[in-house]
């Protein structure tokens, strides 16, 4: 034995253990993302209904928090910043919502449109998929509208001498007043980008990668003015609460009377945006990628 390896007391240090295999941090290739999307769809279908609903409430609240952040960031910017810069700023901070959904873990109706891939491969029954979509949509509404109620009760909309509330009212009026056909097509475009954000996040291997993958597609849809059904479950209820319950001092700060938000047309538009979101995510992203990577092929 080589005594030079001993200390003065005669103790020989043990051999160093072999280094563990370094974790592969390379992003998944698109065909592997397609398989991951299918596997995730199957996993979601196996959640029991109470779990699905609770996760959906969380997602609705998370998207609402992104909407809250965007409302504050864009408040008072009119006349100070160019329109495009203001929209870009709002989109960047609105990304918080989907980041919380993906990284924190929650069920979002728009992202769940990708479940069609598992159905097309025969790994899900249609009724299982419909159960998930229905439960998640309802849970998203409860989470988003419930967050709107909390924001209203907090009086946060009166900050900035009513500037935050003025922005909230602007979003509520504009989204509830869109022509239904326009809302439908804006919904399609929106969920193409949202599902691409989810798709890219599935391929990411670290939290930082997921955040970066999510931020740009979400910023793009907000900056472009596209329509997201779950975001509208927050923006319009908050506007209605302000219209119906804000004190006279709030309207005095704004120097105007309460607007009239068309509730009936909002509900019609919410249905149109929901359908558009489904088409954009399920058909234009999920079905296309399934056809490319997962359909049975003749060799």
C-alpha positions in Angstrom: 0.0 0.0 0.0 1.2 3.4 -0.8 1.7 5.1 2.6 1.9 8.5 1.0 -1.9 8.4 0.7 -2.3 8.2 4.4 -2.6 11.0 6.9 -0.2 11.0 9.9 -2.6 8.8 11.9 -2.5 6.1 9.3 -6.0 6.6 7.9 -6.5 6.1 4.1 -9.1 8.3 2.5 -11.8 6.2 0.6 -11.8 6.3 -3.2 -14.0 9.1 -4.7 -17.4 7.8 -5.9 -18.0 7.9 -9.6 -19.8 11.0 -10.7 -23.5 10.5 -11.3 -24.7 10.6 -14.8 -25.4 14.2 -15.8 -29.1 14.9 -16.3 -29.9 15.5 -20.0 -31.1 19.1 -20.2 -31.5 19.2 -24.0 -34.9 20.2 -25.1 -37.2 17.5 -26.5 -37.4 17.1 -30.2 -40.9 17.8 -31.8 -41.7 14.1 -32.2 -41.0 13.5 -28.5 -43.1 16.5 -27.6 -46.0 15.0 -29.5 -45.7 11.8 -27.5 -45.4 13.8 -24.2 -48.6 15.7 -25.1 -50.4 12.4 -25.7 -49.2 11.0 -22.4 -50.2 14.2 -20.6 -53.7 14.0 -22.1 -54.1 10.4 -20.9 -52.9 11.4 -17.4 -55.4 14.3 -17.2 -58.3 12.0 -18.2 -57.5 9.8 -15.2 -57.9 12.6 -12.7 -61.1 12.3 -10.7 -63.7 15.1 -11.1 -63.1 16.9 -7.8 -59.3 17.0 -8.5 -59.9 18.3 -12.0 -62.3 20.9 -10.8 -59.9 22.1 -8.0 -57.0 22.3 -10.5 -59.2 24.2 -12.9 -60.2 26.7 -10.3 -56.5 27.3 -9.6 -55.9 27.9 -13.4 -58.7 30.4 -13.6 -57.3 32.3 -10.7 -53.8 32.2 -12.1 -54.9 33.6 -15.5 -56.9 36.3 -13.6 -53.7 37.2 -11.7 -52.0 37.6 -15.1 -54.9 39.8 -16.1 -54.6 41.9 -13.0 -50.9 42.4 -13.6 -51.5 43.5 -17.2 -54.3 45.9 -16.1 -52.0 47.6 -13.7 -49.1 47.7 -16.1 -51.2 49.3 -18.8 -53.0 51.8 -16.6 -52.2 55.4 -17.4 -50.2 54.5 -20.5 -52.6 56.0 -23.0 -51.1 59.1 -24.5 -47.8 58.3 -22.9 -46.6 55.3 -24.8 -47.3 54.1 -28.4 -50.2 51.7 -28.7 -48.0 48.8 -29.7 -45.5 49.3 -26.9 -48.4 49.4 -24.4 -49.8 46.1 -25.7 -46.4 44.5 -25.6 -45.9 45.5 -22.0 -49.3 44.1 -21.1 -48.5 40.9 -22.9 -45.2 40.4 -21.2 -46.7 40.7 -17.7 -49.9 38.7 -18.6 -47.5 35.8 -19.3 -47.5 35.3 -15.5 -50.8 33.5 -15.8 -49.7 30.7 -18.0 -46.4 30.5 -16.2 -48.2 29.8 -13.0 -50.4 27.2 -14.7 -47.6 25.3 -16.3 -44.9 25.5 -13.6 -47.3 25.6 -10.6 -49.6 22.9 -11.9 -53.2 23.6 -12.9 -55.8 22.7 -15.5 -56.5 25.3 -18.2 -59.3 24.7 -20.8 -57.3 26.3 -23.6 -54.2 24.2 -23.1 -56.3 21.0 -22.6 -57.4 21.3 -26.2 -54.3 19.4 -27.0 -55.9 16.3 -25.5 -57.3 15.6 -29.0 -53.9 14.0 -29.8 -54.5 11.2 -27.3 -58.0 10.8 -28.6 -56.9 10.6 -32.2 -54.4 7.9 -31.2 -57.1 5.8 -29.6 -55.8 6.3 -26.1 -58.9 8.2 -24.9 -62.6 7.9 -25.3 -64.5 10.9 -26.5 -66.6 11.0 -23.3 -63.5 11.1 -21.2 -62.2 14.1 -23.1 -65.5 15.9 -22.9 -65.7 15.3 -19.1 -62.3 16.9 -18.7 -63.1 19.9 -21.0 -66.5 20.5 -19.3 -65.2 20.2 -15.8 -62.2 22.4 -16.5 -64.1 25.1 -18.3 -66.5 25.4 -15.3 -63.7 25.4 -12.8 -61.8 28.1 -14.8 -64.9 30.3 -14.7 -65.2 29.9 -10.9 -61.5 30.7 -10.4 -61.4 33.7 -12.7 -64.7 35.2 -11.6 -63.9 34.5 -8.0 -60.6 36.3 -8.3 -62.5 39.3 -9.9 -64.7 39.4 -6.9 -61.8 39.4 -4.5 -60.1 42.2 -6.5 -63.3 44.3 -6.4 -63.8 43.8 -2.7 -60.1 44.8 -2.1 -60.8 48.2 -3.8 -57.6 47.7 -5.8 -59.4 49.1 -8.9 -59.4 52.5 -7.2 -55.6 52.8 -7.1 -54.0 55.5 -9.2 -56.9 57.8 -8.7 -59.1 55.3 -10.5 -56.6 54.7 -13.4 -56.6 50.9 -12.7 -60.4 50.8 -12.7 -60.6 52.8 -15.9 -58.3 50.2 -17.6 -60.4 47.4 -16.2 -63.6 49.0 -17.5 -62.0 49.5 -20.9 -61.2 45.8 -21.2 -64.6 44.8 -20.0 -66.5 47.1 -22.5 -64.3 46.3 -25.5 -64.4 42.5 -25.0 -68.1 42.3 -24.3 -69.0 44.6 -27.3 -67.0 42.8 -30.0 -69.0 41.5 -33.0 -69.5 37.8 -32.3 -67.9 36.7 -35.6 -64.8 38.8 -34.9 -64.6 37.4 -31.3 -64.7 33.9 -32.8 -61.8 34.4 -35.2 -59.8 36.3 -32.6 -60.3 33.3 -30.3 -58.9 30.9 -32.9 -55.8 33.0 -33.3 -55.3 33.3 -29.6 -55.3 29.6 -28.8 -53.0 28.8 -31.6 -50.4 30.8 -29.8 -51.4 29.6 -26.3 -51.2 25.9 -27.4 -47.8 26.6 -29.1 -46.6 28.0 -25.7 -47.8 24.8 -24.0 -46.2 22.7 -26.7 -42.8 24.5 -26.3 -43.0 24.2 -22.5 -43.5 20.5 -22.8 -40.2 20.3 -24.7 -38.3 22.4 -22.1 -36.3 20.6 -19.3 -35.9 23.4 -16.8 -38.1 26.0 -15.1 -36.2 28.8 -16.8 -36.7 27.2 -20.2 -40.4 26.8 -19.6 -40.8 30.4 -18.6 -38.9 31.6 -21.7 -40.9 29.3 -23.9 -44.2 30.6 -22.6 -43.5 34.3 -22.5 -43.2 35.1 -26.2 -46.2 33.3 -27.6 -48.4 34.7 -24.8 -47.0 38.2 -25.2 -47.8 37.9 -28.9 -51.5 37.0 -28.5 -52.0 39.8 -26.0 -50.2 42.4 -28.0 -52.2 41.4 -31.1 -55.5 41.8 -29.2 -56.6 38.1 -29.6 -59.3 36.7 -27.3 -58.8 34.2 -24.5 -62.0 32.8 -23.0 -60.6 32.3 -19.5 -59.1 35.8 -19.4 -62.5 37.1 -20.4 -64.0 35.2 -17.4 -61.9 37.7 -15.3 -62.0 41.0 -17.2 -65.7 41.3 -17.9 -67.0 40.2 -14.4 -64.6 42.7 -12.8 -65.9 45.4 -15.1 -69.5 44.5 -14.2 -68.7 44.6 -10.5 -67.1 48.0 -10.9 -70.1 49.2 -12.9 -72.6 48.0 -10.4 -70.8 48.6 -7.1 -68.1 51.3 -7.4 -68.7 54.2 -5.0 -69.5 57.7 -6.3 -66.0 58.9 -5.4 -64.6 56.5 -8.0 -66.7 58.0 -10.8 -65.9 61.5 -9.6 -62.2 60.7 -9.9 -62.8 59.5 -13.5 -65.1 62.4 -14.3 -67.7 60.2 -16.0 -70.7 58.1 -15.5 -70.7 54.3 -15.3 -70.6 52.6 -18.7 -73.1 50.0 -19.9 -71.5 46.6 -20.2 -73.8 44.3 -22.3 -74.1 41.2 -20.2 -76.1 39.2 -22.8 -73.7 39.9 -25.6 -70.8 39.1 -23.3 -72.2 35.6 -22.7 -72.7 35.1 -26.5 -69.1 36.3 -27.1 -67.8 34.0 -24.3 -69.3 31.1 -26.2 -67.9 32.2 -29.5 -64.4 32.8 -28.0 -64.5 29.4 -26.3 -65.4 27.7 -29.6 -62.7 29.6 -31.4 -60.1 28.7 -28.7 -61.0 25.1 -29.1 -60.6 25.2 -32.9 -57.3 27.0 -32.7 -55.8 24.6 -30.1 -57.4 21.3 -30.9 -57.5 21.5 -34.7 -54.8 23.9 -35.8 -52.2 22.8 -33.3 -53.1 19.4 -31.8 -54.5 17.8 -34.9 -51.8 19.1 -37.1 -49.0 17.8 -34.9 -50.8 14.5 -34.5 -51.0 14.1 -38.3 -47.3 14.9 -38.7 -45.8 12.8 -35.8 -48.4 10.4 -34.4 -50.6 9.2 -37.2 -50.2 5.5 -38.2 -47.9 5.4 -41.2 -47.2 2.9 -43.9 -43.6 1.9 -44.3 
